[in-house]
Structures are given as C-alpha cells and as structure tokens.
Amino acid sequence: MEKPFTPVPTIKVNKQLATISFTIPLSVLETDNLSGWKIYITTYDYDGIESVLRPLTPEGGQWAFGGGQPTDPKIMDDILIKIN
C-alpha cells in the first residue's frame, strides 16, 4: 500500500539546467533498492499570507481556483515516475 513519508525530501532547483532534484534518504524508505518503485509527485498553490492551500470552487475567483468542488483533490500538476 502506498503511503506518504516523512521527513519530506530535500528539493533543489537549478534554473540553468532546468532541473529539480529531490533527495530522499533510503533509510526513510526502508529499502536499499528502488527497482520497481513508482513515485507520484503533485503540486498545488499555497497562500503564504493565510498559510493555507488556495480554495477550489466551481466558479473560481481572484484568490480561488475554479472548476471543481471544495472537497476535490487539490492537484495542479502531477507526474508519475516509474523506476525500472
């Protein structure tokens, strides 16, 4: 069963190379082999002033995303990484 883990990965962005690197200690994952693993990464927008994820509503608004219900998953971008 998939489960989130803590601590969160260390993330480094290199704009010149257009790369994002995630560092996760293998000890956190309780394995020494990532073969066959699938890693699903999602993003969403965070309101730093209010310290909350931006709301999602059917109509949207100046500070809210539209096109969904408040209870829908809050995912803007996602990627599935399959490790062979």
PyMOL Python script that loads the backbone (N, CA, C, O; Angstrom):
from pymol import cmd

cmd.read_pdbstr("""\
ATOM      1  N   MET A   1       0.841  -1.183   0.000  1.00  0.00           N
ATOM      2  CA  MET A   1       0.000   0.000   0.000  1.00  0.00           C
ATOM      3  C   MET A   1       0.884   1.243   0.000  1.00  0.00           C
ATOM      4  O   MET A   1       1.846   1.326   0.763  1.00  0.00           O
ATOM      5  N   GLU A   2       0.556   2.211  -0.858  1.00  0.00           N
ATOM      6  CA  GLU A   2       1.322   3.444  -0.890  1.00  0.00           C
ATOM      7  C   GLU A   2       1.003   4.272   0.339  1.00  0.00           C
ATOM      8  O   GLU A   2      -0.123   4.273   0.836  1.00  0.00           O
ATOM      9  N   LYS A   3       2.021   4.981   0.820  1.00  0.00           N
ATOM     10  CA  LYS A   3       1.810   5.862   1.965  1.00  0.00           C
ATOM     11  C   LYS A   3       2.771   7.034   1.870  1.00  0.00           C
ATOM     12  O   LYS A   3       3.880   6.883   1.359  1.00  0.00           O
ATOM     13  N   PRO A   4       2.365   8.190   2.351  1.00  0.00           N
ATOM     14  CA  PRO A   4       3.293   9.321   2.388  1.00  0.00           C
ATOM     15  C   PRO A   4       4.369   9.050   3.424  1.00  0.00           C
ATOM     16  O   PRO A   4       4.194   8.227   4.323  1.00  0.00           O
ATOM     17  N   PHE A   5       5.483   9.752   3.285  1.00  0.00           N
ATOM     18  CA  PHE A   5       6.559   9.539   4.248  1.00  0.00           C
ATOM     19  C   PHE A   5       7.063  10.867   4.770  1.00  0.00           C
ATOM     20  O   PHE A   5       6.873  11.917   4.155  1.00  0.00           O
ATOM     21  N   THR A   6       7.700  10.793   5.903  1.00  0.00           N
ATOM     22  CA  THR A   6       8.370  11.942   6.494  1.00  0.00           C
ATOM     23  C   THR A   6       9.747  11.484   6.934  1.00  0.00           C
ATOM     24  O   THR A   6       9.892  10.307   7.262  1.00  0.00           O
ATOM     25  N   PRO A   7      10.735  12.299   6.965  1.00  0.00           N
ATOM     26  CA  PRO A   7      10.677  13.717   6.632  1.00  0.00           C
ATOM     27  C   PRO A   7      10.514  13.917   5.134  1.00  0.00           C
ATOM     28  O   PRO A   7      10.764  13.013   4.336  1.00  0.00           O
ATOM     29  N   VAL A   8      10.092  15.111   4.775  1.00  0.00           N
ATOM     30  CA  VAL A   8       9.915  15.420   3.357  1.00  0.00           C
ATOM     31  C   VAL A   8      11.277  15.474   2.673  1.00  0.00           C
ATOM     32  O   VAL A   8      12.288  15.709   3.334  1.00  0.00           O
ATOM     33  N   PRO A   9      11.319  15.260   1.361  1.00  0.00           N
ATOM     34  CA  PRO A   9      12.601  15.289   0.659  1.00  0.00           C
ATOM     35  C   PRO A   9      13.210  16.686   0.624  1.00  0.00           C
ATOM     36  O   PRO A   9      12.508  17.693   0.715  1.00  0.00           O
ATOM     37  N   THR A  10      14.527  16.721   0.491  1.00  0.00           N
ATOM     38  CA  THR A  10      15.235  17.969   0.227  1.00  0.00           C
ATOM     39  C   THR A  10      15.077  18.253  -1.267  1.00  0.00           C
ATOM     40  O   THR A  10      15.278  17.364  -2.094  1.00  0.00           O
ATOM     41  N   ILE A  11      14.720  19.483  -1.608  1.00  0.00           N
ATOM     42  CA  ILE A  11      14.457  19.835  -3.003  1.00  0.00           C
ATOM     43  C   ILE A  11      15.418  20.940  -3.430  1.00  0.00           C
ATOM     44  O   ILE A  11      15.570  21.945  -2.735  1.00  0.00           O
ATOM     45  N   LYS A  12      16.069  20.744  -4.586  1.00  0.00           N
ATOM     46  CA  LYS A  12      16.965  21.762  -5.146  1.00  0.00           C
ATOM     47  C   LYS A  12      16.542  22.044  -6.582  1.00  0.00           C
ATOM     48  O   LYS A  12      16.281  21.125  -7.359  1.00  0.00           O
ATOM     49  N   VAL A  13      16.479  23.329  -6.923  1.00  0.00           N
ATOM     50  CA  VAL A  13      16.099  23.760  -8.267  1.00  0.00           C
ATOM     51  C   VAL A  13      17.317  24.375  -8.941  1.00  0.00           C
ATOM     52  O   VAL A  13      17.981  25.235  -8.363  1.00  0.00           O
ATOM     53  N   ASN A  14      17.614  23.938 -10.163  1.00  0.00           N
ATOM     54  CA  ASN A  14      18.690  24.511 -10.959  1.00  0.00           C
ATOM     55  C   ASN A  14      18.056  25.099 -12.214  1.00  0.00           C
ATOM     56  O   ASN A  14      17.745  24.374 -13.159  1.00  0.00           O
ATOM     57  N   LYS A  15      17.867  26.417 -12.219  1.00  0.00           N
ATOM     58  CA  LYS A  15      17.203  27.078 -13.347  1.00  0.00           C
ATOM     59  C   LYS A  15      18.027  26.988 -14.623  1.00  0.00           C
ATOM     60  O   LYS A  15      17.462  26.867 -15.710  1.00  0.00           O
ATOM     61  N   GLN A  16      19.352  27.044 -14.513  1.00  0.00           N
ATOM     62  CA  GLN A  16      20.198  26.990 -15.699  1.00  0.00           C
ATOM     63  C   GLN A  16      20.072  25.644 -16.415  1.00  0.00           C
ATOM     64  O   GLN A  16      20.060  25.593 -17.645  1.00  0.00           O
ATOM     65  N   LEU A  17      19.977  24.557 -15.650  1.00  0.00           N
ATOM     66  CA  LEU A  17      19.852  23.228 -16.244  1.00  0.00           C
ATOM     67  C   LEU A  17      18.400  22.782 -16.400  1.00  0.00           C
ATOM     68  O   LEU A  17      18.123  21.718 -16.953  1.00  0.00           O
ATOM     69  N   ALA A  18      17.475  23.609 -15.904  1.00  0.00           N
ATOM     70  CA  ALA A  18      16.038  23.290 -15.942  1.00  0.00           C
ATOM     71  C   ALA A  18      15.758  21.944 -15.276  1.00  0.00           C
ATOM     72  O   ALA A  18      15.059  21.091 -15.822  1.00  0.00           O
ATOM     73  N   THR A  19      16.332  21.781 -14.070  1.00  0.00           N
ATOM     74  CA  THR A  19      16.133  20.534 -13.332  1.00  0.00           C
ATOM     75  C   THR A  19      15.647  20.811 -11.915  1.00  0.00           C
ATOM     76  O   THR A  19      15.918  21.862 -11.334  1.00  0.00           O
ATOM     77  N   ILE A  20      14.930  19.847 -11.387  1.00  0.00           N
ATOM     78  CA  ILE A  20      14.537  19.840  -9.986  1.00  0.00           C
ATOM     79  C   ILE A  20      15.019  18.518  -9.419  1.00  0.00           C
ATOM     80  O   ILE A  20      14.709  17.460  -9.966  1.00  0.00           O
ATOM     81  N   SER A  21      15.775  18.565  -8.328  1.00  0.00           N
ATOM     82  CA  SER A  21      16.314  17.352  -7.713  1.00  0.00           C
ATOM     83  C   SER A  21      15.690  17.134  -6.348  1.00  0.00           C
ATOM     84  O   SER A  21      15.579  18.060  -5.545  1.00  0.00           O
ATOM     85  N   PHE A  22      15.284  15.900  -6.095  1.00  0.00           N
ATOM     86  CA  PHE A  22      14.736  15.502  -4.804  1.00  0.00           C
ATOM     87  C   PHE A  22      15.710  14.532  -4.157  1.00  0.00           C
ATOM     88  O   PHE A  22      16.150  13.574  -4.792  1.00  0.00           O
ATOM     89  N   THR A  23      16.046  14.774  -2.912  1.00  0.00           N
ATOM     90  CA  THR A  23      16.915  13.866  -2.178  1.00  0.00           C
ATOM     91  C   THR A  23      16.127  13.266  -1.025  1.00  0.00           C
ATOM     92  O   THR A  23      15.619  13.974  -0.156  1.00  0.00           O
ATOM     93  N   ILE A  24      16.041  11.939  -1.043  1.00  0.00           N
ATOM     94  CA  ILE A  24      15.313  11.205  -0.013  1.00  0.00           C
ATOM     95  C   ILE A  24      16.253  10.145   0.544  1.00  0.00           C
ATOM     96  O   ILE A  24      16.719   9.292  -0.211  1.00  0.00           O
ATOM     97  N   PRO A  25      16.546  10.172   1.842  1.00  0.00           N
ATOM     98  CA  PRO A  25      17.408   9.128   2.402  1.00  0.00           C
ATOM     99  C   PRO A  25      16.748   7.752   2.261  1.00  0.00           C
ATOM    100  O   PRO A  25      15.572   7.592   2.588  1.00  0.00           O
ATOM    101  N   LEU A  26      17.502   6.760   1.777  1.00  0.00           N
ATOM    102  CA  LEU A  26      16.941   5.421   1.637  1.00  0.00           C
ATOM    103  C   LEU A  26      16.473   4.862   2.974  1.00  0.00           C
ATOM    104  O   LEU A  26      15.557   4.041   3.019  1.00  0.00           O
ATOM    105  N   SER A  27      17.092   5.299   4.051  1.00  0.00           N
ATOM    106  CA  SER A  27      16.681   4.808   5.370  1.00  0.00           C
ATOM    107  C   SER A  27      15.230   5.180   5.675  1.00  0.00           C
ATOM    108  O   SER A  27      14.531   4.441   6.368  1.00  0.00           O
ATOM    109  N   VAL A  28      14.782   6.318   5.159  1.00  0.00           N
ATOM    110  CA  VAL A  28      13.392   6.735   5.351  1.00  0.00           C
ATOM    111  C   VAL A  28      12.454   5.791   4.596  1.00  0.00           C
ATOM    112  O   VAL A  28      11.351   5.500   5.059  1.00  0.00           O
ATOM    113  N   LEU A  29      12.897   5.320   3.438  1.00  0.00           N
ATOM    114  CA  LEU A  29      12.071   4.452   2.608  1.00  0.00           C
ATOM    115  C   LEU A  29      12.149   2.989   3.035  1.00  0.00           C
ATOM    116  O   LEU A  29      11.402   2.152   2.527  1.00  0.00           O
ATOM    117  N   GLU A  30      13.034   2.685   3.950  1.00  0.00           N
ATOM    118  CA  GLU A  30      13.198   1.329   4.480  1.00  0.00           C
ATOM    119  C   GLU A  30      13.507   0.320   3.376  1.00  0.00           C
ATOM    120  O   GLU A  30      12.937  -0.770   3.340  1.00  0.00           O
ATOM    121  N   THR A  31      14.420   0.699   2.477  1.00  0.00           N
ATOM    122  CA  THR A  31      14.844  -0.194   1.401  1.00  0.00           C
ATOM    123  C   THR A  31      16.237   0.201   0.949  1.00  0.00           C
ATOM    124  O   THR A  31      16.706   1.300   1.242  1.00  0.00           O
ATOM    125  N   ASP A  32      16.893  -0.695   0.237  1.00  0.00           N
ATOM    126  CA  ASP A  32      18.168  -0.348  -0.390  1.00  0.00           C
ATOM    127  C   ASP A  32      18.081  -0.520  -1.906  1.00  0.00           C
ATOM    128  O   ASP A  32      19.095  -0.469  -2.602  1.00  0.00           O
ATOM    129  N   ASN A  33      16.856  -0.726  -2.414  1.00  0.00           N
ATOM    130  CA  ASN A  33      16.658  -0.942  -3.836  1.00  0.00           C
ATOM    131  C   ASN A  33      15.341  -0.288  -4.266  1.00  0.00           C
ATOM    132  O   ASN A  33      14.277  -0.628  -3.749  1.00  0.00           O
ATOM    133  N   LEU A  34      15.417   0.632  -5.197  1.00  0.00           N
ATOM    134  CA  LEU A  34      14.220   1.330  -5.677  1.00  0.00           C
ATOM    135  C   LEU A  34      13.653   0.726  -6.958  1.00  0.00           C
ATOM    136  O   LEU A  34      12.709   1.271  -7.529  1.00  0.00           O
ATOM    137  N   SER A  35      14.208  -0.380  -7.413  1.00  0.00           N
ATOM    138  CA  SER A  35      13.727  -1.024  -8.630  1.00  0.00           C
ATOM    139  C   SER A  35      12.246  -1.374  -8.490  1.00  0.00           C
ATOM    140  O   SER A  35      11.827  -1.989  -7.510  1.00  0.00           O
ATOM    141  N   GLY A  36      11.466  -0.970  -9.489  1.00  0.00           N
ATOM    142  CA  GLY A  36      10.038  -1.247  -9.485  1.00  0.00           C
ATOM    143  C   GLY A  36       9.192  -0.220  -8.747  1.00  0.00           C
ATOM    144  O   GLY A  36       7.965  -0.318  -8.735  1.00  0.00           O
ATOM    145  N   TRP A  37       9.832   0.749  -8.141  1.00  0.00           N
ATOM    146  CA  TRP A  37       9.083   1.768  -7.391  1.00  0.00           C
ATOM    147  C   TRP A  37       8.383   2.721  -8.341  1.00  0.00           C
ATOM    148  O   TRP A  37       8.844   2.953  -9.459  1.00  0.00           O
ATOM    149  N   LYS A  38       7.267   3.270  -7.887  1.00  0.00           N
ATOM    150  CA  LYS A  38       6.553   4.342  -8.572  1.00  0.00           C
ATOM    151  C   LYS A  38       6.456   5.502  -7.593  1.00  0.00           C
ATOM    152  O   LYS A  38       6.053   5.328  -6.443  1.00  0.00           O
ATOM    153  N   ILE A  39       6.827   6.683  -8.059  1.00  0.00           N
ATOM    154  CA  ILE A  39       6.786   7.879  -7.218  1.00  0.00           C
ATOM    155  C   ILE A  39       5.845   8.879  -7.885  1.00  0.00           C
ATOM    156  O   ILE A  39       6.032   9.242  -9.046  1.00  0.00           O
ATOM    157  N   TYR A  40       4.850   9.310  -7.153  1.00  0.00           N
ATOM    158  CA  TYR A  40       3.845  10.232  -7.678  1.00  0.00           C
ATOM    159  C   TYR A  40       4.020  11.576  -6.983  1.00  0.00           C
ATOM    160  O   TYR A  40       3.895  11.671  -5.762  1.00  0.00           O
ATOM    161  N   ILE A  41       4.311  12.615  -7.764  1.00  0.00           N
ATOM    162  CA  ILE A  41       4.567  13.951  -7.236  1.00  0.00           C
ATOM    163  C   ILE A  41       3.461  14.883  -7.717  1.00  0.00           C
ATOM    164  O   ILE A  41       3.109  14.887  -8.896  1.00  0.00           O
ATOM    165  N   THR A  42       2.915  15.675  -6.789  1.00  0.00           N
ATOM    166  CA  THR A  42       1.868  16.630  -7.140  1.00  0.00           C
ATOM    167  C   THR A  42       2.245  18.026  -6.650  1.00  0.00           C
ATOM    168  O   THR A  42       3.054  18.182  -5.735  1.00  0.00           O
ATOM    169  N   THR A  43       1.646  19.032  -7.275  1.00  0.00           N
ATOM    170  CA  THR A  43       1.816  20.412  -6.820  1.00  0.00           C
ATOM    171  C   THR A  43       0.448  21.072  -6.701  1.00  0.00           C
ATOM    172  O   THR A  43      -0.524  20.637  -7.318  1.00  0.00           O
ATOM    173  N   TYR A  44       0.393  22.109  -5.911  1.00  0.00           N
ATOM    174  CA  TYR A  44      -0.794  22.943  -5.776  1.00  0.00           C
ATOM    175  C   TYR A  44      -0.316  24.291  -5.262  1.00  0.00           C
ATOM    176  O   TYR A  44       0.827  24.413  -4.822  1.00  0.00           O
ATOM    177  N   ASP A  45      -1.163  25.293  -5.310  1.00  0.00           N
ATOM    178  CA  ASP A  45      -0.758  26.635  -4.902  1.00  0.00           C
ATOM    179  C   ASP A  45      -1.059  26.872  -3.427  1.00  0.00           C
ATOM    180  O   ASP A  45      -2.116  26.490  -2.924  1.00  0.00           O
ATOM    181  N   TYR A  46      -0.117  27.505  -2.751  1.00  0.00           N
ATOM    182  CA  TYR A  46      -0.201  27.769  -1.316  1.00  0.00           C
ATOM    183  C   TYR A  46      -0.284  29.268  -1.086  1.00  0.00           C
ATOM    184  O   TYR A  46       0.524  30.027  -1.622  1.00  0.00           O
ATOM    185  N   ASP A  47      -1.244  29.693  -0.303  1.00  0.00           N
ATOM    186  CA  ASP A  47      -1.389  31.100   0.067  1.00  0.00           C
ATOM    187  C   ASP A  47      -0.514  31.348   1.288  1.00  0.00           C
ATOM    188  O   ASP A  47      -0.882  30.989   2.406  1.00  0.00           O
ATOM    189  N   GLY A  48       0.629  31.955   1.073  1.00  0.00           N
ATOM    190  CA  GLY A  48       1.570  32.195   2.162  1.00  0.00           C
ATOM    191  C   GLY A  48       1.093  33.192   3.192  1.00  0.00           C
ATOM    192  O   GLY A  48       1.527  33.137   4.342  1.00  0.00           O
ATOM    193  N   ILE A  49       0.218  34.097   2.817  1.00  0.00           N
ATOM    194  CA  ILE A  49      -0.292  35.083   3.773  1.00  0.00           C
ATOM    195  C   ILE A  49      -1.269  34.422   4.741  1.00  0.00           C
ATOM    196  O   ILE A  49      -1.195  34.635   5.952  1.00  0.00           O
ATOM    197  N   GLU A  50      -2.180  33.625   4.203  1.00  0.00           N
ATOM    198  CA  GLU A  50      -3.178  32.948   5.037  1.00  0.00           C
ATOM    199  C   GLU A  50      -2.680  31.603   5.568  1.00  0.00           C
ATOM    200  O   GLU A  50      -3.300  31.013   6.454  1.00  0.00           O
ATOM    201  N   SER A  51      -1.561  31.121   5.025  1.00  0.00           N
ATOM    202  CA  SER A  51      -0.988  29.816   5.409  1.00  0.00           C
ATOM    203  C   SER A  51      -1.949  28.660   5.147  1.00  0.00           C
ATOM    204  O   SER A  51      -2.129  27.783   5.992  1.00  0.00           O
ATOM    205  N   VAL A  52      -2.565  28.670   3.963  1.00  0.00           N
ATOM    206  CA  VAL A  52      -3.490  27.603   3.565  1.00  0.00           C
ATOM    207  C   VAL A  52      -3.335  27.326   2.065  1.00  0.00           C
ATOM    208  O   VAL A  52      -2.823  28.159   1.317  1.00  0.00           O
ATOM    209  N   LEU A  53      -3.785  26.149   1.645  1.00  0.00           N
ATOM    210  CA  LEU A  53      -3.895  25.888   0.215  1.00  0.00           C
ATOM    211  C   LEU A  53      -5.026  26.743  -0.340  1.00  0.00           C
ATOM    212  O   LEU A  53      -6.046  26.935   0.323  1.00  0.00           O
ATOM    213  N   ARG A  54      -4.849  27.250  -1.539  1.00  0.00           N
ATOM    214  CA  ARG A  54      -5.894  28.088  -2.130  1.00  0.00           C
ATOM    215  C   ARG A  54      -7.178  27.275  -2.294  1.00  0.00           C
ATOM    216  O   ARG A  54      -7.124  26.089  -2.619  1.00  0.00           O
ATOM    217  N   PRO A  55      -8.327  27.908  -2.071  1.00  0.00           N
ATOM    218  CA  PRO A  55      -9.588  27.178  -2.193  1.00  0.00           C
ATOM    219  C   PRO A  55      -9.901  26.817  -3.641  1.00  0.00           C
ATOM    220  O   PRO A  55      -9.437  27.459  -4.583  1.00  0.00           O
ATOM    221  N   LEU A  56     -10.696  25.775  -3.781  1.00  0.00           N
ATOM    222  CA  LEU A  56     -11.184  25.329  -5.079  1.00  0.00           C
ATOM    223  C   LEU A  56     -12.706  25.430  -5.046  1.00  0.00           C
ATOM    224  O   LEU A  56     -13.354  24.876  -4.158  1.00  0.00           O
ATOM    225  N   THR A  57     -13.271  26.142  -6.023  1.00  0.00           N
ATOM    226  CA  THR A  57     -14.720  26.335  -6.080  1.00  0.00           C
ATOM    227  C   THR A  57     -15.196  26.135  -7.516  1.00  0.00           C
ATOM    228  O   THR A  57     -14.386  26.214  -8.440  1.00  0.00           O
ATOM    229  N   PRO A  58     -16.483  25.879  -7.729  1.00  0.00           N
ATOM    230  CA  PRO A  58     -16.970  25.719  -9.105  1.00  0.00           C
ATOM    231  C   PRO A  58     -16.727  26.954  -9.972  1.00  0.00           C
ATOM    232  O   PRO A  58     -16.386  26.822 -11.148  1.00  0.00           O
ATOM    233  N   GLU A  59     -16.898  28.160  -9.405  1.00  0.00           N
ATOM    234  CA  GLU A  59     -16.787  29.386 -10.201  1.00  0.00           C
ATOM    235  C   GLU A  59     -15.411  30.039 -10.152  1.00  0.00           C
ATOM    236  O   GLU A  59     -15.109  30.862 -11.015  1.00  0.00           O
ATOM    237  N   GLY A  60     -14.571  29.710  -9.187  1.00  0.00           N
ATOM    238  CA  GLY A  60     -13.268  30.352  -9.057  1.00  0.00           C
ATOM    239  C   GLY A  60     -13.398  31.775  -8.555  1.00  0.00           C
ATOM    240  O   GLY A  60     -14.492  32.213  -8.199  1.00  0.00           O
ATOM    241  N   GLY A  61     -12.306  32.489  -8.524  1.00  0.00           N
ATOM    242  CA  GLY A  61     -12.319  33.867  -8.060  1.00  0.00           C
ATOM    243  C   GLY A  61     -10.916  34.429  -8.064  1.00  0.00           C
ATOM    244  O   GLY A  61      -9.984  33.785  -8.545  1.00  0.00           O
ATOM    245  N   GLN A  62     -10.761  35.631  -7.527  1.00  0.00           N
ATOM    246  CA  GLN A  62      -9.456  36.283  -7.537  1.00  0.00           C
ATOM    247  C   GLN A  62      -8.399  35.446  -6.827  1.00  0.00           C
ATOM    248  O   GLN A  62      -7.260  35.372  -7.289  1.00  0.00           O
ATOM    249  N   TRP A  63      -8.755  34.817  -5.715  1.00  0.00           N
ATOM    250  CA  TRP A  63      -7.790  34.047  -4.942  1.00  0.00           C
ATOM    251  C   TRP A  63      -8.184  32.580  -4.820  1.00  0.00           C
ATOM    252  O   TRP A  63      -7.669  31.865  -3.961  1.00  0.00           O
ATOM    253  N   ALA A  64      -9.101  32.131  -5.682  1.00  0.00           N
ATOM    254  CA  ALA A  64      -9.563  30.742  -5.650  1.00  0.00           C
ATOM    255  C   ALA A  64      -9.509  30.149  -7.054  1.00  0.00           C
ATOM    256  O   ALA A  64      -9.726  30.852  -8.041  1.00  0.00           O
ATOM    257  N   PHE A  65      -9.222  28.869  -7.138  1.00  0.00           N
ATOM    258  CA  PHE A  65      -9.229  28.179  -8.423  1.00  0.00           C
ATOM    259  C   PHE A  65     -10.641  27.707  -8.730  1.00  0.00           C
ATOM    260  O   PHE A  65     -11.399  27.359  -7.825  1.00  0.00           O
ATOM    261  N   GLY A  66     -10.989  27.696 -10.004  1.00  0.00           N
ATOM    262  CA  GLY A  66     -12.320  27.285 -10.416  1.00  0.00           C
ATOM    263  C   GLY A  66     -12.317  25.946 -11.117  1.00  0.00           C
ATOM    264  O   GLY A  66     -11.278  25.442 -11.544  1.00  0.00           O
ATOM    265  N   GLY A  67     -13.518  25.380 -11.226  1.00  0.00           N
ATOM    266  CA  GLY A  67     -13.673  24.154 -11.987  1.00  0.00           C
ATOM    267  C   GLY A  67     -13.805  22.899 -11.159  1.00  0.00           C
ATOM    268  O   GLY A  67     -13.751  21.795 -11.702  1.00  0.00           O
ATOM    269  N   GLY A  68     -13.975  23.038  -9.863  1.00  0.00           N
ATOM    270  CA  GLY A  68     -14.097  21.857  -9.019  1.00  0.00           C
ATOM    271  C   GLY A  68     -14.864  22.155  -7.752  1.00  0.00           C
ATOM    272  O   GLY A  68     -15.295  23.283  -7.511  1.00  0.00           O
ATOM    273  N   GLN A  69     -15.022  21.138  -6.959  1.00  0.00           N
ATOM    274  CA  GLN A  69     -15.693  21.268  -5.670  1.00  0.00           C
ATOM    275  C   GLN A  69     -14.652  21.431  -4.565  1.00  0.00           C
ATOM    276  O   GLN A  69     -13.522  20.967  -4.719  1.00  0.00           O
ATOM    277  N   PRO A  70     -15.002  22.077  -3.459  1.00  0.00           N
ATOM    278  CA  PRO A  70     -14.049  22.263  -2.358  1.00  0.00           C
ATOM    279  C   PRO A  70     -13.459  20.957  -1.826  1.00  0.00           C
ATOM    280  O   PRO A  70     -12.362  20.959  -1.267  1.00  0.00           O
ATOM    281  N   THR A  71     -14.173  19.849  -1.992  1.00  0.00           N
ATOM    282  CA  THR A  71     -13.692  18.561  -1.482  1.00  0.00           C
ATOM    283  C   THR A  71     -12.862  17.781  -2.498  1.00  0.00           C
ATOM    284  O   THR A  71     -12.340  16.716  -2.170  1.00  0.00           O
ATOM    285  N   ASP A  72     -12.729  18.291  -3.729  1.00  0.00           N
ATOM    286  CA  ASP A  72     -11.931  17.609  -4.751  1.00  0.00           C
ATOM    287  C   ASP A  72     -10.453  17.632  -4.374  1.00  0.00           C
ATOM    288  O   ASP A  72     -10.020  18.512  -3.630  1.00  0.00           O
ATOM    289  N   PRO A  73      -9.664  16.666  -4.884  1.00  0.00           N
ATOM    290  CA  PRO A  73      -8.220  16.694  -4.636  1.00  0.00           C
ATOM    291  C   PRO A  73      -7.609  17.988  -5.166  1.00  0.00           C
ATOM    292  O   PRO A  73      -7.956  18.446  -6.255  1.00  0.00           O
ATOM    293  N   LYS A  74      -6.722  18.558  -4.409  1.00  0.00           N
ATOM    294  CA  LYS A  74      -6.069  19.815  -4.796  1.00  0.00           C
ATOM    295  C   LYS A  74      -4.743  19.482  -5.480  1.00  0.00           C
ATOM    296  O   LYS A  74      -3.693  19.390  -4.843  1.00  0.00           O
ATOM    297  N   ILE A  75      -4.830  19.305  -6.800  1.00  0.00           N
ATOM    298  CA  ILE A  75      -3.664  18.960  -7.613  1.00  0.00           C
ATOM    299  C   ILE A  75      -3.667  19.852  -8.843  1.00  0.00           C
ATOM    300  O   ILE A  75      -4.632  19.852  -9.608  1.00  0.00           O
ATOM    301  N   MET A  76      -2.586  20.621  -9.043  1.00  0.00           N
ATOM    302  CA  MET A  76      -2.454  21.452 -10.246  1.00  0.00           C
ATOM    303  C   MET A  76      -1.630  20.729 -11.303  1.00  0.00           C
ATOM    304  O   MET A  76      -2.022  20.651 -12.467  1.00  0.00           O
ATOM    305  N   ASP A  77      -0.507  20.213 -10.890  1.00  0.00           N
ATOM    306  CA  ASP A  77       0.397  19.496 -11.784  1.00  0.00           C
ATOM    307  C   ASP A  77       0.751  18.182 -11.115  1.00  0.00           C
ATOM    308  O   ASP A  77       0.792  18.082  -9.888  1.00  0.00           O
ATOM    309  N   ASP A  78       1.007  17.176 -11.939  1.00  0.00           N
ATOM    310  CA  ASP A  78       1.438  15.910 -11.363  1.00  0.00           C
ATOM    311  C   ASP A  78       2.333  15.177 -12.341  1.00  0.00           C
ATOM    312  O   ASP A  78       2.310  15.425 -13.547  1.00  0.00           O
ATOM    313  N   ILE A  79       3.121  14.267 -11.790  1.00  0.00           N
ATOM    314  CA  ILE A  79       3.990  13.427 -12.608  1.00  0.00           C
ATOM    315  C   ILE A  79       4.158  12.094 -11.894  1.00  0.00           C
ATOM    316  O   ILE A  79       4.318  12.039 -10.675  1.00  0.00           O
ATOM    317  N   LEU A  80       4.118  11.029 -12.672  1.00  0.00           N
ATOM    318  CA  LEU A  80       4.367   9.693 -12.152  1.00  0.00           C
ATOM    319  C   LEU A  80       5.732   9.257 -12.652  1.00  0.00           C
ATOM    320  O   LEU A  80       5.977   9.229 -13.858  1.00  0.00           O
ATOM    321  N   ILE A  81       6.610   8.921 -11.740  1.00  0.00           N
ATOM    322  CA  ILE A  81       7.958   8.466 -12.081  1.00  0.00           C
ATOM    323  C   ILE A  81       8.021   6.972 -11.801  1.00  0.00           C
ATOM    324  O   ILE A  81       7.789   6.534 -10.674  1.00  0.00           O
ATOM    325  N   LYS A  82       8.339   6.186 -12.836  1.00  0.00           N
ATOM    326  CA  LYS A  82       8.478   4.740 -12.677  1.00  0.00           C
ATOM    327  C   LYS A  82       9.957   4.393 -12.756  1.00  0.00           C
ATOM    328  O   LYS A  82      10.633   4.736 -13.726  1.00  0.00           O
ATOM    329  N   ILE A  83      10.453   3.716 -11.740  1.00  0.00           N
ATOM    330  CA  ILE A  83      11.864   3.345 -11.687  1.00  0.00           C
ATOM    331  C   ILE A  83      11.996   1.886 -12.106  1.00  0.00           C
ATOM    332  O   ILE A  83      11.400   0.999 -11.497  1.00  0.00           O
ATOM    333  N   ASN A  84      12.781   1.648 -13.150  1.00  0.00           N
ATOM    334  CA  ASN A  84      12.995   0.270 -13.631  1.00  0.00           C
ATOM    335  C   ASN A  84      14.147  -0.385 -12.918  1.00  0.00           C
ATOM    336  O   ASN A  84      14.468  -1.541 -13.194  1.00  0.00           O
TER     337      ASN A  84
END
""", "prot")
cmd.dss("prot")
cmd.show_as("cartoon", "prot")
cmd.util.cbc("prot")
cmd.orient("prot")
